[in-house]
Amino acid sequence: MTPKVLFVDDDPNILAAYQRQLRKQYEIDTALAGERGLEAVAKSGPYAVIVSDLKMPGMNGIQFLSRVREMAPDSVRIMLTGFAQLETAIEAVNEGNIFRFLTKPCPPENLSRALDSGIEQYRLITAERELLEQTLRGSIKVLTQILSLLNPEALGRSSRISRYAREIGLVMKFPETWRLETAAMLSQIGFILLPPEALKKIYHGQQLTAEESQLLDMHPFIAADLLKNIPRLESVARIIAYQEKRFDGSGLPVDSVQREEIPWGARVLKVSLDFDTLQTAGDSKSKAIAQLKQRPGWYDPAVLTALEAVIWIEGKFEVRVIPLRELQDNMILDDDVLTAAGVLLIAKGQEVNQLIRKRLFNFAETEGIKEPLQVLVPLREKLS
């Protein structure tokens, strides 16, 4: 695929010259001054390289490339100007993170070399990002699959709190909900080291022994240690490490971190986890919310308010009892799914996806599962 290059200048003759000189080597777009340049980035990007003149009316080149850095951070930015002052160059590099600073008149061969270097830099940036994203997705998938095999109860809880966390993030307009959802899905990964007897007690809200309670207290730190060395999961690991921290600073870990110093995602997890614990023990949603409100200092008030809004929205569900063949993505399991022998296969609260359906169909063919299934369907997107 031919790399795309955008030239931005306030002189249409200069832009036409770029088109003539470089159209055989690159896919060239041009824009007359900064505002139209931003429109091109938004509508016609991504561009491998963006070249801007410095002196333009309204929005100069430094201001333009600074905006481009926010809109398209992967695009490589080059400044081309006839005003080659040191102070200007320093400002351009600092404000716009400029890759090259070229002066007019710029010989075509010099401009081509700069564009080739910029395109190569763009390819390195995008290749590294794609590699990190693939590594991240693969790591999360492996960890959740391990959790599903070793502890379906913990995976069920992860799925439930992930849904609550995602909805709270949307209500509060949190910009990076993927970190929050990832932290929620992996928050219970430390449970893989807990004995089965302790897990059953936790799942059913039963009293733990002193030794079991100590192991339970360790699980956030076990999970955080597993995750902190995976690229891009450092902040997720910190959220998980603080998932049991109370808003007033009490709880685990024992340190001076409190209130807004606690990672925002950890404050969401604390509310979601405690709400799920109360529901698992048999409380209704309204009673669970009331109980959370009776714990002064435990929770971020804004997060607790957002959870109330989420519960109100989630109240608009239709309960259905269906055979396995009618199970669809985005339905929510309203009861545990058991094998024919009574072994827990999928814990209630999980949102159905292709992987879950495939697993259930496979078990139905080999060992059998107990039907019908009880599911929730949001009325706002009611399934036929």
CORZIWO-V830068 format. One record per residue. N is the residue number from 1. RES is the residue in three letters. SS is DSSP state (H for helix, E for strand, C for the rest). Layout:
n=N res=RES ss=SS
n=N res=RES ss=SS
This chain:
n=1 res=MET ss=C
n=2 res=THR ss=C
n=3 res=PRO ss=C
n=4 res=LYS ss=E
n=5 res=VAL ss=E
n=6 res=LEU ss=E
n=7 res=PHE ss=E
n=8 res=VAL ss=E
n=9 res=ASP ss=E
n=10 res=ASP ss=C
n=11 res=ASP ss=C
n=12 res=PRO ss=H
n=13 res=ASN ss=H
n=14 res=ILE ss=H
n=15 res=LEU ss=H
n=16 res=ALA ss=H
n=17 res=ALA ss=H
n=18 res=TYR ss=H
n=19 res=GLN ss=H
n=20 res=ARG ss=H
n=21 res=GLN ss=H
n=22 res=LEU ss=H
n=23 res=ARG ss=C
n=24 res=LYS ss=C
n=25 res=GLN ss=C
n=26 res=TYR ss=C
n=27 res=GLU ss=E
n=28 res=ILE ss=E
n=29 res=ASP ss=E
n=30 res=THR ss=E
n=31 res=ALA ss=E
n=32 res=LEU ss=E
n=33 res=ALA ss=C
n=34 res=GLY ss=H
n=35 res=GLU ss=H
n=36 res=ARG ss=H
n=37 res=GLY ss=H
n=38 res=LEU ss=H
n=39 res=GLU ss=H
n=40 res=ALA ss=H
n=41 res=VAL ss=H
n=42 res=ALA ss=H
n=43 res=LYS ss=H
n=44 res=SER ss=H
n=45 res=GLY ss=C
n=46 res=PRO ss=C
n=47 res=TYR ss=C
n=48 res=ALA ss=C
n=49 res=VAL ss=E
n=50 res=ILE ss=E
n=51 res=VAL ss=E
n=52 res=SER ss=E
n=53 res=ASP ss=E
n=54 res=LEU ss=C
n=55 res=LYS ss=C
n=56 res=MET ss=C
n=57 res=PRO ss=C
n=58 res=GLY ss=C
n=59 res=MET ss=C
n=60 res=ASN ss=C
n=61 res=GLY ss=H
n=62 res=ILE ss=H
n=63 res=GLN ss=H
n=64 res=PHE ss=H
n=65 res=LEU ss=H
n=66 res=SER ss=H
n=67 res=ARG ss=H
n=68 res=VAL ss=H
n=69 res=ARG ss=H
n=70 res=GLU ss=H
n=71 res=MET ss=H
n=72 res=ALA ss=C
n=73 res=PRO ss=C
n=74 res=ASP ss=C
n=75 res=SER ss=C
n=76 res=VAL ss=E
n=77 res=ARG ss=E
n=78 res=ILE ss=E
n=79 res=MET ss=E
n=80 res=LEU ss=E
n=81 res=THR ss=E
n=82 res=GLY ss=C
n=83 res=PHE ss=C
n=84 res=ALA ss=C
n=85 res=GLN ss=C
n=86 res=LEU ss=H
n=87 res=GLU ss=H
n=88 res=THR ss=H
n=89 res=ALA ss=H
n=90 res=ILE ss=H
n=91 res=GLU ss=H
n=92 res=ALA ss=H
n=93 res=VAL ss=H
n=94 res=ASN ss=H
n=95 res=GLU ss=H
n=96 res=GLY ss=H
n=97 res=ASN ss=C
n=98 res=ILE ss=C
n=99 res=PHE ss=C
n=100 res=ARG ss=E
n=101 res=PHE ss=E
n=102 res=LEU ss=E
n=103 res=THR ss=E
n=104 res=LYS ss=C
n=105 res=PRO ss=C
n=106 res=CYS ss=C
n=107 res=PRO ss=C
n=108 res=PRO ss=H
n=109 res=GLU ss=H
n=110 res=ASN ss=H
n=111 res=LEU ss=H
n=112 res=SER ss=H
n=113 res=ARG ss=H
n=114 res=ALA ss=H
n=115 res=LEU ss=H
n=116 res=ASP ss=H
n=117 res=SER ss=H
n=118 res=GLY ss=H
n=119 res=ILE ss=H
n=120 res=GLU ss=H
n=121 res=GLN ss=H
n=122 res=TYR ss=H
n=123 res=ARG ss=H
n=124 res=LEU ss=H
n=125 res=ILE ss=H
n=126 res=THR ss=H
n=127 res=ALA ss=H
n=128 res=GLU ss=H
n=129 res=ARG ss=H
n=130 res=GLU ss=H
n=131 res=LEU ss=H
n=132 res=LEU ss=H
n=133 res=GLU ss=H
n=134 res=GLN ss=H
n=135 res=THR ss=H
n=136 res=LEU ss=H
n=137 res=ARG ss=H
n=138 res=GLY ss=H
n=139 res=SER ss=H
n=140 res=ILE ss=H
n=141 res=LYS ss=H
n=142 res=VAL ss=H
n=143 res=LEU ss=H
n=144 res=THR ss=H
n=145 res=GLN ss=H
n=146 res=ILE ss=H
n=147 res=LEU ss=H
n=148 res=SER ss=H
n=149 res=LEU ss=H
n=150 res=LEU ss=H
n=151 res=ASN ss=C
n=152 res=PRO ss=H
n=153 res=GLU ss=H
n=154 res=ALA ss=H
n=155 res=LEU ss=H
n=156 res=GLY ss=H
n=157 res=ARG ss=H
n=158 res=SER ss=H
n=159 res=SER ss=H
n=160 res=ARG ss=H
n=161 res=ILE ss=H
n=162 res=SER ss=H
n=163 res=ARG ss=H
n=164 res=TYR ss=H
n=165 res=ALA ss=H
n=166 res=ARG ss=H
n=167 res=GLU ss=H
n=168 res=ILE ss=H
n=169 res=GLY ss=H
n=170 res=LEU ss=H
n=171 res=VAL ss=H
n=172 res=MET ss=C
n=173 res=LYS ss=C
n=174 res=PHE ss=C
n=175 res=PRO ss=C
n=176 res=GLU ss=C
n=177 res=THR ss=H
n=178 res=TRP ss=H
n=179 res=ARG ss=H
n=180 res=LEU ss=H
n=181 res=GLU ss=H
n=182 res=THR ss=H
n=183 res=ALA ss=H
n=184 res=ALA ss=H
n=185 res=MET ss=H
n=186 res=LEU ss=H
n=187 res=SER ss=C
n=188 res=GLN ss=C
n=189 res=ILE ss=H
n=190 res=GLY ss=H
n=191 res=PHE ss=H
n=192 res=ILE ss=H
n=193 res=LEU ss=H
n=194 res=LEU ss=C
n=195 res=PRO ss=C
n=196 res=PRO ss=H
n=197 res=GLU ss=H
n=198 res=ALA ss=H
n=199 res=LEU ss=H
n=200 res=LYS ss=H
n=201 res=LYS ss=H
n=202 res=ILE ss=H
n=203 res=TYR ss=H
n=204 res=HIS ss=C
n=205 res=GLY ss=C
n=206 res=GLN ss=C
n=207 res=GLN ss=C
n=208 res=LEU ss=C
n=209 res=THR ss=C
n=210 res=ALA ss=H
n=211 res=GLU ss=H
n=212 res=GLU ss=H
n=213 res=SER ss=H
n=214 res=GLN ss=H
n=215 res=LEU ss=H
n=216 res=LEU ss=H
n=217 res=ASP ss=H
n=218 res=MET ss=H
n=219 res=HIS ss=H
n=220 res=PRO ss=H
n=221 res=PHE ss=H
n=222 res=ILE ss=H
n=223 res=ALA ss=H
n=224 res=ALA ss=H
n=225 res=ASP ss=H
n=226 res=LEU ss=H
n=227 res=LEU ss=H
n=228 res=LYS ss=C
n=229 res=ASN ss=C
n=230 res=ILE ss=C
n=231 res=PRO ss=C
n=232 res=ARG ss=C
n=233 res=LEU ss=C
n=234 res=GLU ss=H
n=235 res=SER ss=H
n=236 res=VAL ss=H
n=237 res=ALA ss=H
n=238 res=ARG ss=H
n=239 res=ILE ss=H
n=240 res=ILE ss=H
n=241 res=ALA ss=H
n=242 res=TYR ss=C
n=243 res=GLN ss=C
n=244 res=GLU ss=C
n=245 res=LYS ss=E
n=246 res=ARG ss=C
n=247 res=PHE ss=C
n=248 res=ASP ss=C
n=249 res=GLY ss=C
n=250 res=SER ss=C
n=251 res=GLY ss=E
n=252 res=LEU ss=C
n=253 res=PRO ss=C
n=254 res=VAL ss=C
n=255 res=ASP ss=C
n=256 res=SER ss=C
n=257 res=VAL ss=C
n=258 res=GLN ss=C
n=259 res=ARG ss=H
n=260 res=GLU ss=H
n=261 res=GLU ss=H
n=262 res=ILE ss=C
n=263 res=PRO ss=C
n=264 res=TRP ss=H
n=265 res=GLY ss=H
n=266 res=ALA ss=H
n=267 res=ARG ss=H
n=268 res=VAL ss=H
n=269 res=LEU ss=H
n=270 res=LYS ss=H
n=271 res=VAL ss=H
n=272 res=SER ss=H
n=273 res=LEU ss=H
n=274 res=ASP ss=H
n=275 res=PHE ss=H
n=276 res=ASP ss=H
n=277 res=THR ss=H
n=278 res=LEU ss=H
n=279 res=GLN ss=H
n=280 res=THR ss=H
n=281 res=ALA ss=C
n=282 res=GLY ss=C
n=283 res=ASP ss=C
n=284 res=SER ss=C
n=285 res=LYS ss=H
n=286 res=SER ss=H
n=287 res=LYS ss=H
n=288 res=ALA ss=H
n=289 res=ILE ss=H
n=290 res=ALA ss=H
n=291 res=GLN ss=H
n=292 res=LEU ss=H
n=293 res=LYS ss=H
n=294 res=GLN ss=C
n=295 res=ARG ss=C
n=296 res=PRO ss=C
n=297 res=GLY ss=C
n=298 res=TRP ss=C
n=299 res=TYR ss=C
n=300 res=ASP ss=C
n=301 res=PRO ss=H
n=302 res=ALA ss=H
n=303 res=VAL ss=H
n=304 res=LEU ss=H
n=305 res=THR ss=H
n=306 res=ALA ss=H
n=307 res=LEU ss=H
n=308 res=GLU ss=H
n=309 res=ALA ss=H
n=310 res=VAL ss=H
n=311 res=ILE ss=H
n=312 res=TRP ss=H
n=313 res=ILE ss=H
n=314 res=GLU ss=H
n=315 res=GLY ss=C
n=316 res=LYS ss=C
n=317 res=PHE ss=E
n=318 res=GLU ss=E
n=319 res=VAL ss=E
n=320 res=ARG ss=E
n=321 res=VAL ss=E
n=322 res=ILE ss=E
n=323 res=PRO ss=C
n=324 res=LEU ss=H
n=325 res=ARG ss=H
n=326 res=GLU ss=H
n=327 res=LEU ss=C
n=328 res=GLN ss=C
n=329 res=ASP ss=C
n=330 res=ASN ss=C
n=331 res=MET ss=C
n=332 res=ILE ss=E
n=333 res=LEU ss=E
n=334 res=ASP ss=C
n=335 res=ASP ss=C
n=336 res=ASP ss=C
n=337 res=VAL ss=E
n=338 res=LEU ss=E
n=339 res=THR ss=E
n=340 res=ALA ss=C
n=341 res=ALA ss=C
n=342 res=GLY ss=C
n=343 res=VAL ss=C
n=344 res=LEU ss=E
n=345 res=LEU ss=E
n=346 res=ILE ss=E
n=347 res=ALA ss=C
n=348 res=LYS ss=C
n=349 res=GLY ss=C
n=350 res=GLN ss=C
n=351 res=GLU ss=E
n=352 res=VAL ss=C
n=353 res=ASN ss=C
n=354 res=GLN ss=H
n=355 res=LEU ss=H
n=356 res=ILE ss=H
n=357 res=ARG ss=H
n=358 res=LYS ss=H
n=359 res=ARG ss=H
n=360 res=LEU ss=H
n=361 res=PHE ss=H
n=362 res=ASN ss=H
n=363 res=PHE ss=H
n=364 res=ALA ss=H
n=365 res=GLU ss=H
n=366 res=THR ss=H
n=367 res=GLU ss=C
n=368 res=GLY ss=C
n=369 res=ILE ss=E
n=370 res=LYS ss=C
n=371 res=GLU ss=C
n=372 res=PRO ss=C
n=373 res=LEU ss=E
n=374 res=GLN ss=E
n=375 res=VAL ss=E
n=376 res=LEU ss=E
n=377 res=VAL ss=E
n=378 res=PRO ss=E
n=379 res=LEU ss=H
n=380 res=ARG ss=H
n=381 res=GLU ss=H
n=382 res=LYS ss=C
n=383 res=LEU ss=C
n=384 res=SER ss=C
